[in-house]
Amino acid sequence: MQQELCAADPALARRAAALVVEGGPPDTLILDSWARCAAAGLQAGAAVQVPVVDGGELARRRERAGGVRRLALAQMEALVPQIAGSNFLLAFADADGVILDLRTDSRFCMDDGDGIVTGSRWREADAGTNGLGTALASGQAVAVTGGEHFFERLGRISCTAAPVHDVDGSLAGVLDASSYVAARQRHTLALVRIAAVQMENALLRQRMRGRWVVALATRPEFLGTASEGLLAFDDAGRLLAANARAAQLLHGAAAAGTACEALLGERWEALVSRWRQDGAAPLRAAGGLALHAAAVARPPQALPRASRPAAVTAAPGVVADDPAVAEAFRLVEAAVRITAPILIQGETGCGKELLARHAHVASGRRGHFVAVNCGALPEGLLEAELFGHVGGAYTGARREGSVGLVASADGGTLLLDEIGELPLAQQAALLRFLDDGLVRPVGGTASRRVDVQLLAATHVPLAEAAAARRFRPDLLYRLDTVRVELPPLRRREDFCAAVRSVLATLDGASRIDDEAVARLARHDWPGNFRELRSLLTRALLRRGGGRLGLADVEPLLPPLAPAAGSALQQQASERVRRVFERCGNVSRTARELGISRTTVYRHLRAPLAR
Ligand SMILES: Nc1ncnc2c1ncn2[C@@H]1O[C@H](COP(=O)(O)OP(=O)(O)OP(=O)(O)O)[C@@H](O)[C@H]1O
């Protein structure tokens, strides 16, 4: 085939000859790709014409890629420190080869029009043999080095790319790391391949939410790593999906619909009851291979009957009428059914802990709710506080030792508040725990399996902390399974209801005028609910109870700067308009916001912000 190709294209013939001199003829993956390019009518010596989609199309493609793209971004973050300094570029492209996202080393510059930009499309039919296009066309991880590119112009680059498959086997995208040939590193292909496998595994877990997902490995210590096999089963133990590693471990027997017993050599009910008691179960697969299997996710029905969550409503006094807040409550209720880690982001005092407590109630877990403020524990003792210690493990340690905060939440819920403050060393220990569910006390050798619903809360965006190397991207990726954003009070549509609810918890007999509420809505509440509660308490004390009016709250608020005042006024009007657009009627808007219809009309008439 090589001769035929080279006879038809002199530029390709030169390249093939040079490759033989450099280190051997191109392998079949590359030759097959050259054949596809030649069949598509490409000429190796011609200029590379890489098409670029416009901004609107790029935005639509990003939107379509949704969850897969988020997984890719997390993997790219994790890859950056591993190949930093090697003059590289990382790209994630969709199944058409259109680059959706790029991360580049500051020293990597394609300054002469090679065109590796977001929106550029790297299908073989356009760009010839190249990492992204050839991984997509072949469905395999591939390294395309220098002269192996079909077009001569791309001969300076080395690309390593791995396709990412969805659970149904379709292509979900492709990850690529490229560098100049001289700067390439031998381990890059392995890193990219692992990142792609991790994306595939995360996709499988996402798609199979609410199902049994079982991890398989030849040794227990491989469970929780990128080399684990994953199988998803329905309630009756029939196979729904398998990742590539599981298919390999089961010697190709992993066809959808196959009964668990035929695959894992044991009755489904027996395995389920073993998984309920302990994480991993050794077994002998149908092919005779000794394997370890652990359930890593289970359906809500699989919870013991007594702990199955009833229909959940927010606790009395909790205001959750704002659509974003209501959605946050719904999301945590769904996440706890499959014990997925939850990351709550929001400003101080906006209700992160309250939402975490709601998650605990919704989960029906019988263990304790344990909240840990990661920023408040002394750094030297943090690991022992979290994971416990054996007696006398360090100077000042309790003689009888301690189980630690993580183990004290066993069977319950653990909230790691201000997770962004967790020092790097403890981040590594936490990641280990998330990977294997084992708690290892400081100074001890024995470990203990602990089952917790994990929530982490932060007021700083963790992606920024990860970019600044203060937070491990791999930990971020694990915690960020379900992310919930709680809006600050000043942006909540249920602001008026929040004021009235907090007031009712302070003094059930007191009331507040619309005018006073409108004035409160013009403050920006950096302390959110905590600040609101404190201000209303002071107002009630000043007045001695009864009905709060504008004169009672005005002196307690910072004066409105004229510009800020009008900005906040506009904010309030926008909030009313948003609710009005949703309800479509003034009376309902007034009821929902807890203000009079006249006030609604006034806001609707206010000039629109530019
Ligand atoms: N939706 C709500 N309805 C009523 N009260 C609320 C609501 N959200 C929060 N609060 C009250 O506000 C106070 C602060 O809430 P919480 O401790 O959950 O905030 P947080 O975001 O965890 O704060 P921090 O970031 O400072 O830890 C609590 O007293 C809580 O009861």
Ligand as a Chemical Component Dictionary entry (heavy atoms), coordinates in Angstrom:
data_LIG
# 
_chem_comp.id                   LIG 
_chem_comp.type                 NON-POLYMER 
_chem_comp.pdbx_formal_charge   0 
_chem_comp.three_letter_code    LIG 
# 
loop_
_chem_comp_atom.comp_id 
_chem_comp_atom.atom_id 
_chem_comp_atom.alt_atom_id 
_chem_comp_atom.type_symbol 
_chem_comp_atom.charge 
_chem_comp_atom.model_Cartn_x 
_chem_comp_atom.model_Cartn_y 
_chem_comp_atom.model_Cartn_z 
_chem_comp_atom.pdbx_ordinal 
LIG N1  N1  N 0 -33.063 29.790 52.300 1  
LIG C1  C1  C 0 -32.981 30.162 53.580 2  
LIG N2  N2  N 0 -34.094 30.424 54.274 3  
LIG C2  C2  C 0 -34.020 30.820 55.561 4  
LIG N3  N3  N 0 -32.868 30.969 56.250 5  
LIG C3  C3  C 0 -31.733 30.731 55.610 6  
LIG C4  C4  C 0 -31.724 30.320 54.252 7  
LIG N4  N4  N 0 -30.439 30.160 53.850 8  
LIG C5  C5  C 0 -29.687 30.459 54.937 9  
LIG N5  N5  N 0 -30.451 30.799 55.984 10 
LIG C6  C6  C 0 -29.967 31.147 57.317 11 
LIG O1  O1  O 0 -28.812 31.956 57.163 12 
LIG C7  C7  C 0 -27.797 31.605 58.096 13 
LIG C8  C8  C 0 -26.515 31.251 57.353 14 
LIG O2  O2  O 0 -26.740 30.056 56.599 15 
LIG P1  P1  P 0 -25.582 28.982 56.350 16 
LIG O3  O3  O 0 -24.765 28.781 57.579 17 
LIG O4  O4  O 0 -26.224 27.792 55.737 18 
LIG O5  O5  O 0 -24.731 29.778 55.267 19 
LIG P2  P2  P 0 -23.334 29.377 54.618 20 
LIG O6  O6  O 0 -23.458 29.732 53.177 21 
LIG O7  O7  O 0 -23.006 27.968 54.957 22 
LIG O8  O8  O 0 -22.351 30.380 55.331 23 
LIG P3  P3  P 0 -20.728 30.318 55.442 24 
LIG O9  O9  O 0 -20.217 30.369 54.033 25 
LIG O10 O10 O 0 -20.396 31.564 56.174 26 
LIG O11 O11 O 0 -20.416 29.067 56.163 27 
LIG C9  C9  C 0 -28.361 30.457 58.906 28 
LIG O12 O12 O 0 -28.876 30.968 60.087 29 
LIG C10 C10 C 0 -29.465 29.911 58.036 30 
LIG O13 O13 O 0 -30.482 29.315 58.796 31 
# 
loop_
_chem_comp_bond.comp_id 
_chem_comp_bond.atom_id_1 
_chem_comp_bond.atom_id_2 
_chem_comp_bond.value_order 
_chem_comp_bond.pdbx_ordinal 
LIG N1  C1  SING 1  
LIG C1  N2  SING 2  
LIG C1  C4  DOUB 3  
LIG N2  C2  DOUB 4  
LIG C2  N3  SING 5  
LIG N3  C3  DOUB 6  
LIG C3  C4  SING 7  
LIG C3  N5  SING 8  
LIG C4  N4  SING 9  
LIG N4  C5  DOUB 10 
LIG C5  N5  SING 11 
LIG N5  C6  SING 12 
LIG C6  O1  SING 13 
LIG C6  C10 SING 14 
LIG O1  C7  SING 15 
LIG C7  C8  SING 16 
LIG C7  C9  SING 17 
LIG C8  O2  SING 18 
LIG O2  P1  SING 19 
LIG P1  O3  DOUB 20 
LIG P1  O4  SING 21 
LIG P1  O5  SING 22 
LIG O5  P2  SING 23 
LIG P2  O6  DOUB 24 
LIG P2  O7  SING 25 
LIG P2  O8  SING 26 
LIG O8  P3  SING 27 
LIG P3  O9  DOUB 28 
LIG P3  O10 SING 29 
LIG P3  O11 SING 30 
LIG C9  O12 SING 31 
LIG C9  C10 SING 32 
LIG C10 O13 SING 33 
# 
